[in-house]
Amino acid sequence: MSTLPFRICSLSLFLGSLAPSSTFFSDTMSRTVIHERDGDTIVVGKQAIRLNGIAAPERNEPGGKEATAYMR
């Protein structure tokens, strides 16, 4: 039985582990939250940022005022 497929697979995995990842080159920034738009959206500078994985009601929906107040 040939070990060539095993060697090719091992080499591929090794070379793949050497490839730079996007998190390696990511920059960290500090910004101030200007205001809360609603329970799942904040405004930083001029940019609105929606928080991933949070499904809060909008301001005009039931519970919206409470969700916005919680973000403060």
C-alpha positions in Angstrom: 0.0 0.0 0.0 1.3 3.4 -1.0 1.9 6.2 1.6 1.7 8.9 -1.1 -2.0 9.9 -0.4 -1.2 10.1 3.3 1.9 12.3 2.6 0.0 14.6 0.3 -2.8 15.0 2.8 -0.3 15.6 5.6 1.6 18.2 3.5 -1.7 19.9 2.6 -2.8 20.2 6.2 0.6 21.5 7.3 0.8 24.1 4.5 -2.8 25.2 5.3 -1.9 25.8 8.9 0.8 28.2 7.8 -1.6 30.4 5.8 -2.3 33.7 7.6 -5.8 34.0 9.0 -7.9 37.2 8.9 -7.8 37.4 12.7 -4.0 37.5 12.7 -4.1 40.8 10.8 -7.2 42.3 12.5 -6.9 45.8 14.1 -8.4 46.7 17.4 -10.1 50.1 17.6 -11.5 52.0 20.5 -14.5 54.2 19.8 -17.2 56.0 21.8 -20.9 55.1 21.5 -22.7 58.2 20.5 -26.2 56.9 21.2 -28.4 53.9 21.2 -30.8 53.7 18.2 -32.8 50.8 19.7 -32.3 47.6 21.6 -29.9 46.0 19.1 -28.3 49.0 17.3 -25.7 51.5 18.5 -24.2 54.5 16.7 -20.4 54.9 16.8 -19.3 58.1 15.1 -21.4 58.3 12.0 -21.7 54.5 11.7 -24.7 52.5 12.9 -23.7 49.1 14.2 -26.2 46.3 14.6 -25.3 43.8 17.3 -25.1 40.3 15.8 -27.3 37.6 17.4 -29.6 40.1 19.3 -33.2 40.4 18.2 -34.6 43.3 20.3 -37.9 45.0 19.5 -37.8 48.3 17.6 -38.6 51.5 19.5 -42.1 51.7 18.2 -42.9 48.0 19.0 -44.1 46.7 22.4 -41.0 46.5 24.7 -39.0 48.7 22.4 -38.6 51.6 25.0 -37.4 49.1 27.6 -34.9 47.4 25.2 -33.5 50.8 24.3 -33.3 51.9 27.9 -31.5 48.6 28.7 -28.8 49.4 26.2 -28.0 52.6 28.1 
